[in-house]
Amino acid sequence: MRATLRTKGRWGKTEVTVIDFNRHGMSILVDRPIEAPKGLCLCLELNDLKLPDVHAVIHNCRSTESHGMKSFRLGIRFRPEGAGQFDGAAVEQTLAALERLAYASVRLAESC
């Protein structure tokens, strides 16, 4: 799964490493701590399925180190019902479809 993150009120986007994903939220790795009290927007892609600008909030941020490189693991919760989210019902359906597709991809990889 590919994901890019943009904090609300900022223009730049950051590509992130996805660790875990389900229709309610995800865990990602970034190279610097991110504080986003106003929330953030994510663009999620898996195969041909793309979900741009899903609203989310950071639930937690923890420092981690692997192979001498420091990174930060963020726990993210999606907010498709939020006031700024366009067509929240469609976003929820697409998140569920991404979850099914991600689960199928993992099962396929495990069977090889």
C-alpha positions as CSV (number, residue, x, y, z in Angstrom):
1,M,0.0,0.0,0.0
2,R,1.2,3.5,-0.8
3,A,0.3,6.4,1.4
4,T,1.0,10.1,1.4
5,L,0.3,12.4,4.3
6,R,-0.5,16.2,4.4
7,T,-1.1,18.0,7.7
8,K,-4.0,20.4,7.6
9,G,-2.8,24.0,7.0
10,R,0.3,22.9,5.1
11,W,0.9,22.4,1.4
12,G,3.6,19.7,1.3
13,K,2.9,16.0,1.1
14,T,5.1,13.3,2.7
15,E,5.2,9.7,1.5
16,V,5.1,7.4,4.5
17,T,5.7,3.7,5.2
18,V,2.6,1.8,6.0
19,I,3.0,-0.8,8.8
20,D,-0.5,-1.8,9.5
21,F,-3.9,-0.9,8.0
22,N,-7.6,-1.5,8.6
23,R,-10.7,0.5,7.8
24,H,-10.6,2.3,11.1
25,G,-7.0,3.5,11.0
26,M,-3.4,2.6,10.3
27,S,0.2,2.7,11.7
28,I,2.8,4.4,9.7
29,L,6.5,5.3,9.9
30,V,7.8,8.8,9.3
31,D,11.3,10.4,9.7
32,R,10.3,13.1,12.1
33,P,7.6,13.5,14.8
34,I,4.4,15.1,13.5
35,E,2.1,17.1,15.7
36,A,-1.2,17.8,13.9
37,P,-3.7,19.2,16.3
38,K,-6.0,20.1,13.4
39,G,-5.7,16.7,11.9
40,L,-4.3,15.5,8.6
41,C,-5.3,14.2,5.2
42,L,-4.1,11.0,3.6
43,C,-4.0,9.6,0.1
44,L,-4.1,5.8,0.1
45,E,-3.5,3.6,-2.9
46,L,-3.5,-0.2,-3.4
47,N,-3.4,-1.7,-6.8
48,D,-6.0,0.2,-8.9
49,L,-8.0,1.5,-5.8
50,K,-7.2,5.0,-4.7
51,L,-8.7,7.1,-1.9
52,P,-7.5,10.8,-1.9
53,D,-7.9,13.2,1.0
54,V,-9.3,11.0,3.7
55,H,-9.4,13.0,7.0
56,A,-7.6,11.5,10.0
57,V,-6.1,12.3,13.4
58,I,-2.9,11.2,15.1
59,H,-3.8,9.0,18.0
60,N,-0.2,8.5,19.2
61,C,3.5,9.1,18.1
62,R,6.3,6.9,19.4
63,S,10.0,7.1,18.6
64,T,11.6,3.9,17.3
65,E,15.1,3.0,16.1
66,S,16.1,0.2,13.6
67,H,19.5,-0.4,12.2
68,G,20.8,2.8,13.7
69,M,18.1,4.9,12.1
70,K,15.6,6.8,14.1
71,S,12.0,7.1,13.0
72,F,8.6,7.7,14.4
73,R,5.6,5.4,14.5
74,L,2.3,7.2,14.2
75,G,-1.1,5.6,15.2
76,I,-3.7,7.2,12.9
77,R,-7.5,7.1,13.2
78,F,-9.6,7.9,10.1
79,R,-12.4,10.4,10.5
80,P,-14.7,9.9,7.5
81,E,-17.7,11.3,9.5
82,G,-15.8,14.6,10.2
83,A,-17.3,17.9,9.1
84,G,-14.6,18.6,6.5
85,Q,-14.8,15.1,4.9
86,F,-16.6,15.1,1.5
87,D,-19.0,12.1,1.1
88,G,-18.1,10.3,4.3
89,A,-20.2,7.2,3.4
90,A,-18.3,6.7,0.1
91,V,-15.0,7.1,2.1
92,E,-16.1,4.4,4.6
93,Q,-17.0,2.1,1.7
94,T,-13.6,2.6,0.0
95,L,-11.7,2.1,3.3
96,A,-13.5,-1.2,3.7
97,A,-12.7,-2.2,0.1
98,L,-9.0,-1.2,0.8
99,E,-9.0,-3.4,3.9
100,R,-10.3,-6.4,2.0
101,L,-7.8,-5.9,-0.7
102,A,-4.9,-5.5,1.7
103,Y,-6.0,-8.6,3.6
104,A,-6.1,-10.6,0.4
105,S,-2.7,-9.3,-0.7
106,V,-1.2,-10.4,2.7
107,R,-2.8,-13.9,2.4
108,L,-1.5,-14.3,-1.1
109,A,2.0,-13.3,-0.1
110,E,1.9,-15.7,2.9
111,S,0.9,-18.6,0.6
112,C,3.9,-18.2,-1.7
